[in-house]
Amino acid sequence: MIFNISRAFCVVAACAIGTTAVAQESSNRVAANTDWSVFTETNPKECWAVSAPKETVNTKDGQTVTVRRGEILLMVFYRPGASVKGQVAFTGGYPFASGSTAGMDISGTKFELFTEGEWAWPATPEDDAKIVAAMKRGADATLTARSGRGTQTSDRFSLLGFTAAEEEASKRCAG
């Protein structure tokens, strides 16, 4: 899991800041807090809190279906060299439907994430901050989206340990 989580992060970090993604692998997990882990890299300096879902449900035409998906991850990352602080990102393990959005429900508080390829994230840093604050207060986060093939997905992430992991990632990439 460590290898895959960090590999996915590197792609999302590049996507979220608008640069070309370069595959980078890391096993530099520096902390684990219940259901969340913290990773760091030094070149460029990056820190992130990440978790995999506790439950996934895939449906098509109202029926539960079995589908092959890649990694499904929810993360918050910091990249001081690019002024990225608390960027929320989600990968659903498949290409999202073109022009679609992903819904995020954190213990009843709803947000919308914009999608591109296999990644989704909030529109603004202010939205990131609102989502991180909600995640710190919430018990779980459910992300719903639609694949390019029309499959509806619902992924539930536990938020146990999120606050400690996010604060650790922030501290490790401060200044």
PyMOL commands that place a pseudoatom at each C-alpha (Angstrom):
pseudoatom trace, name=CA, resn=MET, resi=1, chain=A, elem=C, hetatm=0, pos=[0.000, 0.000, 0.000]
pseudoatom trace, name=CA, resn=ILE, resi=2, chain=A, elem=C, hetatm=0, pos=[2.800, 2.453, 0.818]
pseudoatom trace, name=CA, resn=PHE, resi=3, chain=A, elem=C, hetatm=0, pos=[4.348, 2.165, -2.644]
pseudoatom trace, name=CA, resn=ASN, resi=4, chain=A, elem=C, hetatm=0, pos=[1.057, 2.673, -4.427]
pseudoatom trace, name=CA, resn=ILE, resi=5, chain=A, elem=C, hetatm=0, pos=[-0.185, 5.561, -2.294]
pseudoatom trace, name=CA, resn=SER, resi=6, chain=A, elem=C, hetatm=0, pos=[2.973, 7.570, -2.866]
pseudoatom trace, name=CA, resn=ARG, resi=7, chain=A, elem=C, hetatm=0, pos=[3.065, 6.835, -6.606]
pseudoatom trace, name=CA, resn=ALA, resi=8, chain=A, elem=C, hetatm=0, pos=[-0.492, 8.095, -6.959]
pseudoatom trace, name=CA, resn=PHE, resi=9, chain=A, elem=C, hetatm=0, pos=[0.331, 11.211, -4.971]
pseudoatom trace, name=CA, resn=CYS, resi=10, chain=A, elem=C, hetatm=0, pos=[3.108, 12.221, -7.300]
pseudoatom trace, name=CA, resn=VAL, resi=11, chain=A, elem=C, hetatm=0, pos=[0.751, 12.120, -10.261]
pseudoatom trace, name=CA, resn=VAL, resi=12, chain=A, elem=C, hetatm=0, pos=[-1.952, 14.122, -8.476]
pseudoatom trace, name=CA, resn=ALA, resi=13, chain=A, elem=C, hetatm=0, pos=[0.529, 16.709, -7.260]
pseudoatom trace, name=CA, resn=ALA, resi=14, chain=A, elem=C, hetatm=0, pos=[1.696, 17.352, -10.787]
pseudoatom trace, name=CA, resn=CYS, resi=15, chain=A, elem=C, hetatm=0, pos=[-1.865, 17.429, -12.109]
pseudoatom trace, name=CA, resn=ALA, resi=16, chain=A, elem=C, hetatm=0, pos=[-3.115, 19.791, -9.438]
pseudoatom trace, name=CA, resn=ILE, resi=17, chain=A, elem=C, hetatm=0, pos=[-0.391, 22.359, -9.974]
pseudoatom trace, name=CA, resn=GLY, resi=18, chain=A, elem=C, hetatm=0, pos=[-0.564, 22.161, -13.732]
pseudoatom trace, name=CA, resn=THR, resi=19, chain=A, elem=C, hetatm=0, pos=[2.811, 20.634, -14.514]
pseudoatom trace, name=CA, resn=THR, resi=20, chain=A, elem=C, hetatm=0, pos=[3.684, 17.526, -16.448]
pseudoatom trace, name=CA, resn=ALA, resi=21, chain=A, elem=C, hetatm=0, pos=[3.393, 14.414, -14.329]
pseudoatom trace, name=CA, resn=VAL, resi=22, chain=A, elem=C, hetatm=0, pos=[6.553, 12.400, -13.898]
pseudoatom trace, name=CA, resn=ALA, resi=23, chain=A, elem=C, hetatm=0, pos=[6.322, 9.009, -12.277]
pseudoatom trace, name=CA, resn=GLN, resi=24, chain=A, elem=C, hetatm=0, pos=[8.075, 9.100, -8.926]
pseudoatom trace, name=CA, resn=GLU, resi=25, chain=A, elem=C, hetatm=0, pos=[7.997, 6.392, -6.315]
pseudoatom trace, name=CA, resn=SER, resi=26, chain=A, elem=C, hetatm=0, pos=[8.408, 6.746, -2.590]
pseudoatom trace, name=CA, resn=SER, resi=27, chain=A, elem=C, hetatm=0, pos=[8.141, 4.576, 0.453]
pseudoatom trace, name=CA, resn=ASN, resi=28, chain=A, elem=C, hetatm=0, pos=[8.947, 7.423, 2.819]
pseudoatom trace, name=CA, resn=ARG, resi=29, chain=A, elem=C, hetatm=0, pos=[6.021, 7.036, 5.186]
pseudoatom trace, name=CA, resn=VAL, resi=30, chain=A, elem=C, hetatm=0, pos=[6.817, 9.101, 8.249]
pseudoatom trace, name=CA, resn=ALA, resi=31, chain=A, elem=C, hetatm=0, pos=[3.649, 8.654, 10.304]
pseudoatom trace, name=CA, resn=ALA, resi=32, chain=A, elem=C, hetatm=0, pos=[0.489, 6.576, 10.546]
pseudoatom trace, name=CA, resn=ASN, resi=33, chain=A, elem=C, hetatm=0, pos=[-2.581, 7.875, 12.366]
pseudoatom trace, name=CA, resn=THR, resi=34, chain=A, elem=C, hetatm=0, pos=[-5.413, 5.322, 12.553]
pseudoatom trace, name=CA, resn=ASP, resi=35, chain=A, elem=C, hetatm=0, pos=[-6.764, 5.284, 8.965]
pseudoatom trace, name=CA, resn=TRP, resi=36, chain=A, elem=C, hetatm=0, pos=[-4.409, 7.943, 7.534]
pseudoatom trace, name=CA, resn=SER, resi=37, chain=A, elem=C, hetatm=0, pos=[-0.705, 7.911, 6.647]
pseudoatom trace, name=CA, resn=VAL, resi=38, chain=A, elem=C, hetatm=0, pos=[1.778, 10.745, 6.130]
pseudoatom trace, name=CA, resn=PHE, resi=39, chain=A, elem=C, hetatm=0, pos=[4.486, 10.733, 3.455]
pseudoatom trace, name=CA, resn=THR, resi=40, chain=A, elem=C, hetatm=0, pos=[7.269, 13.161, 2.610]
pseudoatom trace, name=CA, resn=GLU, resi=41, chain=A, elem=C, hetatm=0, pos=[9.673, 13.764, -0.254]
pseudoatom trace, name=CA, resn=THR, resi=42, chain=A, elem=C, hetatm=0, pos=[12.585, 16.154, -0.402]
pseudoatom trace, name=CA, resn=ASN, resi=43, chain=A, elem=C, hetatm=0, pos=[13.125, 16.994, -4.080]
pseudoatom trace, name=CA, resn=PRO, resi=44, chain=A, elem=C, hetatm=0, pos=[10.882, 18.842, -4.506]
pseudoatom trace, name=CA, resn=LYS, resi=45, chain=A, elem=C, hetatm=0, pos=[9.791, 19.148, -0.890]
pseudoatom trace, name=CA, resn=GLU, resi=46, chain=A, elem=C, hetatm=0, pos=[6.319, 17.582, -0.574]
pseudoatom trace, name=CA, resn=CYS, resi=47, chain=A, elem=C, hetatm=0, pos=[4.262, 16.279, 2.332]
pseudoatom trace, name=CA, resn=TRP, resi=48, chain=A, elem=C, hetatm=0, pos=[0.877, 14.577, 2.209]
pseudoatom trace, name=CA, resn=ALA, resi=49, chain=A, elem=C, hetatm=0, pos=[-1.747, 12.804, 4.274]
pseudoatom trace, name=CA, resn=VAL, resi=50, chain=A, elem=C, hetatm=0, pos=[-3.501, 9.983, 2.436]
pseudoatom trace, name=CA, resn=SER, resi=51, chain=A, elem=C, hetatm=0, pos=[-6.077, 7.248, 2.979]
pseudoatom trace, name=CA, resn=ALA, resi=52, chain=A, elem=C, hetatm=0, pos=[-7.769, 4.478, 1.006]
pseudoatom trace, name=CA, resn=PRO, resi=53, chain=A, elem=C, hetatm=0, pos=[-11.544, 3.910, 1.229]
pseudoatom trace, name=CA, resn=LYS, resi=54, chain=A, elem=C, hetatm=0, pos=[-13.167, 1.629, 3.771]
pseudoatom trace, name=CA, resn=GLU, resi=55, chain=A, elem=C, hetatm=0, pos=[-16.010, 0.806, 1.389]
pseudoatom trace, name=CA, resn=THR, resi=56, chain=A, elem=C, hetatm=0, pos=[-16.651, 1.113, -2.351]
pseudoatom trace, name=CA, resn=VAL, resi=57, chain=A, elem=C, hetatm=0, pos=[-19.913, 0.578, -4.231]
pseudoatom trace, name=CA, resn=ASN, resi=58, chain=A, elem=C, hetatm=0, pos=[-20.186, 0.555, -8.034]
pseudoatom trace, name=CA, resn=THR, resi=59, chain=A, elem=C, hetatm=0, pos=[-23.535, 0.715, -9.814]
pseudoatom trace, name=CA, resn=LYS, resi=60, chain=A, elem=C, hetatm=0, pos=[-24.768, 0.872, -13.386]
pseudoatom trace, name=CA, resn=ASP, resi=61, chain=A, elem=C, hetatm=0, pos=[-28.410, 1.320, -14.354]
pseudoatom trace, name=CA, resn=GLY, resi=62, chain=A, elem=C, hetatm=0, pos=[-29.310, 1.059, -10.665]
pseudoatom trace, name=CA, resn=GLN, resi=63, chain=A, elem=C, hetatm=0, pos=[-27.666, -2.355, -10.218]
pseudoatom trace, name=CA, resn=THR, resi=64, chain=A, elem=C, hetatm=0, pos=[-24.537, -3.097, -8.195]
pseudoatom trace, name=CA, resn=VAL, resi=65, chain=A, elem=C, hetatm=0, pos=[-21.773, -4.185, -10.557]
pseudoatom trace, name=CA, resn=THR, resi=66, chain=A, elem=C, hetatm=0, pos=[-18.226, -5.461, -10.254]
pseudoatom trace, name=CA, resn=VAL, resi=67, chain=A, elem=C, hetatm=0, pos=[-15.709, -3.289, -12.053]
pseudoatom trace, name=CA, resn=ARG, resi=68, chain=A, elem=C, hetatm=0, pos=[-11.944, -3.127, -12.215]
pseudoatom trace, name=CA, resn=ARG, resi=69, chain=A, elem=C, hetatm=0, pos=[-10.624, 0.099, -10.732]
pseudoatom trace, name=CA, resn=GLY, resi=70, chain=A, elem=C, hetatm=0, pos=[-7.129, 1.317, -10.040]
pseudoatom trace, name=CA, resn=GLU, resi=71, chain=A, elem=C, hetatm=0, pos=[-6.137, 2.904, -6.771]
pseudoatom trace, name=CA, resn=ILE, resi=72, chain=A, elem=C, hetatm=0, pos=[-8.756, 4.919, -4.940]
pseudoatom trace, name=CA, resn=LEU, resi=73, chain=A, elem=C, hetatm=0, pos=[-7.220, 7.569, -2.685]
pseudoatom trace, name=CA, resn=LEU, resi=74, chain=A, elem=C, hetatm=0, pos=[-8.176, 10.716, -0.810]
pseudoatom trace, name=CA, resn=MET, resi=75, chain=A, elem=C, hetatm=0, pos=[-5.345, 13.046, 0.144]
pseudoatom trace, name=CA, resn=VAL, resi=76, chain=A, elem=C, hetatm=0, pos=[-4.317, 16.474, 1.319]
pseudoatom trace, name=CA, resn=PHE, resi=77, chain=A, elem=C, hetatm=0, pos=[-0.902, 17.689, 0.299]
pseudoatom trace, name=CA, resn=TYR, resi=78, chain=A, elem=C, hetatm=0, pos=[1.625, 20.463, 0.774]
pseudoatom trace, name=CA, resn=ARG, resi=79, chain=A, elem=C, hetatm=0, pos=[4.280, 21.612, -1.676]
pseudoatom trace, name=CA, resn=PRO, resi=80, chain=A, elem=C, hetatm=0, pos=[5.941, 24.768, -0.301]
pseudoatom trace, name=CA, resn=GLY, resi=81, chain=A, elem=C, hetatm=0, pos=[8.010, 25.442, -3.426]
pseudoatom trace, name=CA, resn=ALA, resi=82, chain=A, elem=C, hetatm=0, pos=[4.785, 25.824, -5.428]
pseudoatom trace, name=CA, resn=SER, resi=83, chain=A, elem=C, hetatm=0, pos=[2.841, 27.589, -2.631]
pseudoatom trace, name=CA, resn=VAL, resi=84, chain=A, elem=C, hetatm=0, pos=[0.485, 24.603, -2.352]
pseudoatom trace, name=CA, resn=LYS, resi=85, chain=A, elem=C, hetatm=0, pos=[-0.950, 24.330, 1.172]
pseudoatom trace, name=CA, resn=GLY, resi=86, chain=A, elem=C, hetatm=0, pos=[-3.693, 21.885, 2.087]
pseudoatom trace, name=CA, resn=GLN, resi=87, chain=A, elem=C, hetatm=0, pos=[-4.676, 20.870, -1.475]
pseudoatom trace, name=CA, resn=VAL, resi=88, chain=A, elem=C, hetatm=0, pos=[-7.432, 18.246, -1.370]
pseudoatom trace, name=CA, resn=ALA, resi=89, chain=A, elem=C, hetatm=0, pos=[-7.293, 15.636, -4.126]
pseudoatom trace, name=CA, resn=PHE, resi=90, chain=A, elem=C, hetatm=0, pos=[-9.182, 12.441, -4.951]
pseudoatom trace, name=CA, resn=THR, resi=91, chain=A, elem=C, hetatm=0, pos=[-8.449, 9.721, -7.458]
pseudoatom trace, name=CA, resn=GLY, resi=92, chain=A, elem=C, hetatm=0, pos=[-11.246, 7.277, -8.199]
pseudoatom trace, name=CA, resn=GLY, resi=93, chain=A, elem=C, hetatm=0, pos=[-9.131, 4.656, -9.964]
pseudoatom trace, name=CA, resn=TYR, resi=94, chain=A, elem=C, hetatm=0, pos=[-10.649, 5.322, -13.396]
pseudoatom trace, name=CA, resn=PRO, resi=95, chain=A, elem=C, hetatm=0, pos=[-11.073, 8.210, -15.860]
pseudoatom trace, name=CA, resn=PHE, resi=96, chain=A, elem=C, hetatm=0, pos=[-14.019, 10.346, -14.797]
pseudoatom trace, name=CA, resn=ALA, resi=97, chain=A, elem=C, hetatm=0, pos=[-16.744, 11.169, -17.329]
pseudoatom trace, name=CA, resn=SER, resi=98, chain=A, elem=C, hetatm=0, pos=[-15.718, 14.179, -19.390]
pseudoatom trace, name=CA, resn=GLY, resi=99, chain=A, elem=C, hetatm=0, pos=[-17.109, 17.416, -17.973]
pseudoatom trace, name=CA, resn=SER, resi=100, chain=A, elem=C, hetatm=0, pos=[-18.369, 15.728, -14.813]
pseudoatom trace, name=CA, resn=THR, resi=101, chain=A, elem=C, hetatm=0, pos=[-17.849, 16.603, -11.171]
pseudoatom trace, name=CA, resn=ALA, resi=102, chain=A, elem=C, hetatm=0, pos=[-17.380, 14.441, -8.096]
pseudoatom trace, name=CA, resn=GLY, resi=103, chain=A, elem=C, hetatm=0, pos=[-19.553, 14.939, -5.036]
pseudoatom trace, name=CA, resn=MET, resi=104, chain=A, elem=C, hetatm=0, pos=[-18.051, 14.929, -1.574]
pseudoatom trace, name=CA, resn=ASP, resi=105, chain=A, elem=C, hetatm=0, pos=[-20.216, 14.455, 1.517]
pseudoatom trace, name=CA, resn=ILE, resi=106, chain=A, elem=C, hetatm=0, pos=[-18.453, 14.917, 4.840]
pseudoatom trace, name=CA, resn=SER, resi=107, chain=A, elem=C, hetatm=0, pos=[-20.844, 13.890, 7.602]
pseudoatom trace, name=CA, resn=GLY, resi=108, chain=A, elem=C, hetatm=0, pos=[-23.700, 15.731, 5.853]
pseudoatom trace, name=CA, resn=THR, resi=109, chain=A, elem=C, hetatm=0, pos=[-21.752, 18.749, 4.535]
pseudoatom trace, name=CA, resn=LYS, resi=110, chain=A, elem=C, hetatm=0, pos=[-21.574, 18.633, 0.725]
pseudoatom trace, name=CA, resn=PHE, resi=111, chain=A, elem=C, hetatm=0, pos=[-18.881, 19.858, -1.667]
pseudoatom trace, name=CA, resn=GLU, resi=112, chain=A, elem=C, hetatm=0, pos=[-18.218, 19.619, -5.394]
pseudoatom trace, name=CA, resn=LEU, resi=113, chain=A, elem=C, hetatm=0, pos=[-14.877, 18.620, -6.916]
pseudoatom trace, name=CA, resn=PHE, resi=114, chain=A, elem=C, hetatm=0, pos=[-13.895, 19.247, -10.508]
pseudoatom trace, name=CA, resn=THR, resi=115, chain=A, elem=C, hetatm=0, pos=[-12.525, 16.320, -12.488]
pseudoatom trace, name=CA, resn=GLU, resi=116, chain=A, elem=C, hetatm=0, pos=[-9.873, 15.862, -15.128]
pseudoatom trace, name=CA, resn=GLY, resi=117, chain=A, elem=C, hetatm=0, pos=[-8.723, 12.426, -16.205]
pseudoatom trace, name=CA, resn=GLU, resi=118, chain=A, elem=C, hetatm=0, pos=[-8.524, 10.276, -13.077]
pseudoatom trace, name=CA, resn=TRP, resi=119, chain=A, elem=C, hetatm=0, pos=[-8.266, 13.174, -10.589]
pseudoatom trace, name=CA, resn=ALA, resi=120, chain=A, elem=C, hetatm=0, pos=[-10.686, 15.480, -8.813]
pseudoatom trace, name=CA, resn=TRP, resi=121, chain=A, elem=C, hetatm=0, pos=[-10.069, 18.531, -6.625]
pseudoatom trace, name=CA, resn=PRO, resi=122, chain=A, elem=C, hetatm=0, pos=[-11.804, 21.679, -5.343]
pseudoatom trace, name=CA, resn=ALA, resi=123, chain=A, elem=C, hetatm=0, pos=[-11.947, 24.827, -7.476]
pseudoatom trace, name=CA, resn=THR, resi=124, chain=A, elem=C, hetatm=0, pos=[-10.082, 27.162, -5.119]
pseudoatom trace, name=CA, resn=PRO, resi=125, chain=A, elem=C, hetatm=0, pos=[-7.709, 27.167, -2.139]
pseudoatom trace, name=CA, resn=GLU, resi=126, chain=A, elem=C, hetatm=0, pos=[-10.610, 28.574, -0.102]
pseudoatom trace, name=CA, resn=ASP, resi=127, chain=A, elem=C, hetatm=0, pos=[-12.663, 25.490, -0.963]
pseudoatom trace, name=CA, resn=ASP, resi=128, chain=A, elem=C, hetatm=0, pos=[-9.705, 23.317, 0.071]
pseudoatom trace, name=CA, resn=ALA, resi=129, chain=A, elem=C, hetatm=0, pos=[-9.636, 25.045, 3.456]
pseudoatom trace, name=CA, resn=LYS, resi=130, chain=A, elem=C, hetatm=0, pos=[-13.402, 24.542, 3.950]
pseudoatom trace, name=CA, resn=ILE, resi=131, chain=A, elem=C, hetatm=0, pos=[-13.102, 20.849, 3.071]
pseudoatom trace, name=CA, resn=VAL, resi=132, chain=A, elem=C, hetatm=0, pos=[-10.103, 20.295, 5.369]
pseudoatom trace, name=CA, resn=ALA, resi=133, chain=A, elem=C, hetatm=0, pos=[-11.997, 21.991, 8.233]
pseudoatom trace, name=CA, resn=ALA, resi=134, chain=A, elem=C, hetatm=0, pos=[-15.040, 19.778, 7.577]
pseudoatom trace, name=CA, resn=MET, resi=135, chain=A, elem=C, hetatm=0, pos=[-12.829, 16.677, 7.436]
pseudoatom trace, name=CA, resn=LYS, resi=136, chain=A, elem=C, hetatm=0, pos=[-11.370, 17.554, 10.843]
pseudoatom trace, name=CA, resn=ARG, resi=137, chain=A, elem=C, hetatm=0, pos=[-14.893, 17.732, 12.306]
pseudoatom trace, name=CA, resn=GLY, resi=138, chain=A, elem=C, hetatm=0, pos=[-16.365, 14.757, 10.425]
pseudoatom trace, name=CA, resn=ALA, resi=139, chain=A, elem=C, hetatm=0, pos=[-16.408, 11.017, 10.963]
pseudoatom trace, name=CA, resn=ASP, resi=140, chain=A, elem=C, hetatm=0, pos=[-16.292, 9.975, 7.319]
pseudoatom trace, name=CA, resn=ALA, resi=141, chain=A, elem=C, hetatm=0, pos=[-16.227, 11.334, 3.776]
pseudoatom trace, name=CA, resn=THR, resi=142, chain=A, elem=C, hetatm=0, pos=[-18.105, 9.783, 0.866]
pseudoatom trace, name=CA, resn=LEU, resi=143, chain=A, elem=C, hetatm=0, pos=[-17.087, 10.624, -2.683]
pseudoatom trace, name=CA, resn=THR, resi=144, chain=A, elem=C, hetatm=0, pos=[-19.466, 9.907, -5.540]
pseudoatom trace, name=CA, resn=ALA, resi=145, chain=A, elem=C, hetatm=0, pos=[-18.609, 10.174, -9.208]
pseudoatom trace, name=CA, resn=ARG, resi=146, chain=A, elem=C, hetatm=0, pos=[-19.305, 8.807, -12.675]
pseudoatom trace, name=CA, resn=SER, resi=147, chain=A, elem=C, hetatm=0, pos=[-16.792, 7.044, -14.870]
pseudoatom trace, name=CA, resn=GLY, resi=148, chain=A, elem=C, hetatm=0, pos=[-16.345, 7.620, -18.575]
pseudoatom trace, name=CA, resn=ARG, resi=149, chain=A, elem=C, hetatm=0, pos=[-18.159, 4.296, -19.063]
pseudoatom trace, name=CA, resn=GLY, resi=150, chain=A, elem=C, hetatm=0, pos=[-21.187, 5.456, -17.069]
pseudoatom trace, name=CA, resn=THR, resi=151, chain=A, elem=C, hetatm=0, pos=[-20.540, 3.556, -13.844]
pseudoatom trace, name=CA, resn=GLN, resi=152, chain=A, elem=C, hetatm=0, pos=[-21.607, 5.422, -10.710]
pseudoatom trace, name=CA, resn=THR, resi=153, chain=A, elem=C, hetatm=0, pos=[-19.160, 5.012, -7.842]
pseudoatom trace, name=CA, resn=SER, resi=154, chain=A, elem=C, hetatm=0, pos=[-19.397, 5.715, -4.140]
pseudoatom trace, name=CA, resn=ASP, resi=155, chain=A, elem=C, hetatm=0, pos=[-16.285, 5.510, -1.966]
pseudoatom trace, name=CA, resn=ARG, resi=156, chain=A, elem=C, hetatm=0, pos=[-16.429, 5.951, 1.813]
pseudoatom trace, name=CA, resn=PHE, resi=157, chain=A, elem=C, hetatm=0, pos=[-13.296, 7.083, 3.646]
pseudoatom trace, name=CA, resn=SER, resi=158, chain=A, elem=C, hetatm=0, pos=[-12.888, 7.006, 7.421]
pseudoatom trace, name=CA, resn=LEU, resi=159, chain=A, elem=C, hetatm=0, pos=[-11.665, 10.285, 8.895]
pseudoatom trace, name=CA, resn=LEU, resi=160, chain=A, elem=C, hetatm=0, pos=[-10.249, 8.631, 12.030]
pseudoatom trace, name=CA, resn=GLY, resi=161, chain=A, elem=C, hetatm=0, pos=[-6.718, 9.992, 12.348]
pseudoatom trace, name=CA, resn=PHE, resi=162, chain=A, elem=C, hetatm=0, pos=[-7.187, 12.644, 9.662]
pseudoatom trace, name=CA, resn=THR, resi=163, chain=A, elem=C, hetatm=0, pos=[-6.575, 15.663, 11.902]
pseudoatom trace, name=CA, resn=ALA, resi=164, chain=A, elem=C, hetatm=0, pos=[-3.298, 14.278, 13.278]
pseudoatom trace, name=CA, resn=ALA, resi=165, chain=A, elem=C, hetatm=0, pos=[-2.111, 13.201, 9.814]
pseudoatom trace, name=CA, resn=GLU, resi=166, chain=A, elem=C, hetatm=0, pos=[-2.999, 16.510, 8.140]
pseudoatom trace, name=CA, resn=GLU, resi=167, chain=A, elem=C, hetatm=0, pos=[-1.333, 18.519, 10.898]
pseudoatom trace, name=CA, resn=GLU, resi=168, chain=A, elem=C, hetatm=0, pos=[1.785, 16.333, 10.672]
pseudoatom trace, name=CA, resn=ALA, resi=169, chain=A, elem=C, hetatm=0, pos=[1.988, 16.833, 6.892]
pseudoatom trace, name=CA, resn=SER, resi=170, chain=A, elem=C, hetatm=0, pos=[1.512, 20.588, 7.308]
pseudoatom trace, name=CA, resn=LYS, resi=171, chain=A, elem=C, hetatm=0, pos=[4.193, 20.794, 10.008]
pseudoatom trace, name=CA, resn=ARG, resi=172, chain=A, elem=C, hetatm=0, pos=[6.721, 18.805, 7.992]
pseudoatom trace, name=CA, resn=CYS, resi=173, chain=A, elem=C, hetatm=0, pos=[6.316, 21.152, 5.007]
pseudoatom trace, name=CA, resn=ALA, resi=174, chain=A, elem=C, hetatm=0, pos=[6.103, 24.425, 6.947]
pseudoatom trace, name=CA, resn=GLY, resi=175, chain=A, elem=C, hetatm=0, pos=[8.332, 27.265, 5.759]
for i in range(1, 175): cmd.bond("trace and resi %d" % i, "trace and resi %d" % (i + 1))
show_as sticks, trace
zoom trace
